[in-house]
Each structure stands twice: as C-alpha cells, then as structure tokens.
C-alpha cells in the first residue's frame, strides 16, 4: 500500500460543520488538511414532524439531529443513534436518553429490534431526502413500525477551480458517503489522480471509486470516523 508521508495533504470531502472537526483530527495525526466539501446540507424548514404515538427517534447522522432540533422542541423521547458521533450530537441538542448502536444502519436496526417490546408506537426516522442507507427498510424488515420524516437535503457542491488546482498536491482523500464518492468519481473522470489514496468510511462509500485509477481505495474496518482515521495512521506507518 502506498503510504502518506508526515505532513501530507489530506482532503476532507464531508459536509460542514463536521468537516472542520475532521480536519482538526487529521492535523492532530501529523497531516495537513484541505477542507473542500463535495456535498452541502440544506435543512427543510417547512418539514412536518408528526410525533403522535412515537415511542423512539432513530438518527443515522448528526445532520439529521441538527435538522430535527431546528424543527421540534421534543427532547424527552428515547433516541437511538447509529454511532457515537451521532449520539454525541443528540446529547448536545438536549436529548437525555441516547443509545449508540456503535455501527451502521444494520446495527441500529438490530438495536431497535432487540427492544421491540418497549417500542409500542412508531419509530420516528428523521432523514435526508436521499438517504445513503435504508434504515426504514431495515426496520420494516424487522417488523417495526417506522415513520419517515424528510428533514434535509444533501446537494452536490460544484468543485472550484482552486480545488481542481490543488488535486495534484493531495496525498489522501477522506470519503464519508457513497454520494460524496460519486461526486468525487465524476471529478476524477475529468481530472485523473493516479497518485491519490482514498480512505472510505464503508465499502459502499468505496465502490464508486473502484474504477477511478487511484493508488489505493481502502474501507474502514467499522463505519465510524475513528476507524477511518486509523487507515491514515496505518498508511503513515508504511
């Protein structure tokens, strides 16, 4: 595996404001960081939140937490979060009963299914218009009633001329979603970067980059940022 030297430039593609937090962690590992998101979040301020008979809320991203918190003052219900970052976001906006599944959508669905006797009403699932993973389908398959609330959109960010000019300087790129990977793949089709190492949050995020001719395309051992950044650490050691 091609390694990254200390101080190498790592491109952070995830949405703001999370991108800045990721950049701080990357710098703490001894790399430089280029924050240039490929997606942006647009909250749907007119979204309707129906809490009638809801027994729990399921969040699969911090973006969903933020969008929900802007729309509703509800903070007493139990929250089931896909991972620790999303759980921390839920606690930060005032939720007190928060469980982290510490995994992916399947882990979250399993955590909810394990408590089906406690969940007497629908599970509210605030999400994006085009979610990267199908939690609603997983919950229905587990026999749980789900109420989907679309609370935000993710839209592509048009790469700037400045970003394109920086691509030859970038040693590694962090990819947090399949949608961002698709945007990156389109950019690389016009601006090949055979030297580039791609570090992806999951196999789904890696898949669109498989045929882009990159130096390496790696998936984290678990779908969380700690595992993703561990790929950088190991790369530096090669």
WOMOCOR-V49140 format. One record per run of one state. SS is the DSSP state (H for helix, E for strand, L for the rest). FROM is the first residue (numbers start at 1). LEN is the number of residues. If there is no record, write none. Layout:
<<SS FROM LEN> <SS FROM LEN>>
This chain:
<<L 1 8> <E 9 4> <L 13 5> <H 18 11> <L 29 3> <E 32 4> <L 36 3> <E 39 5> <L 44 12> <E 56 4> <L 60 2> <H 62 10> <L 72 7> <E 79 3> <L 82 2> <H 84 9> <L 93 5> <E 98 3> <L 101 4> <H 105 9> <L 114 9> <E 123 6> <L 129 6> <H 135 7> <L 142 4> <E 146 11> <L 157 4> <H 161 9> <E 170 6> <L 176 2> <H 178 13> <L 191 6> <E 197 4> <L 201 2> <H 203 5> <L 208 8> <E 216 4> <L 220 5> <H 225 13> <L 238 1>>
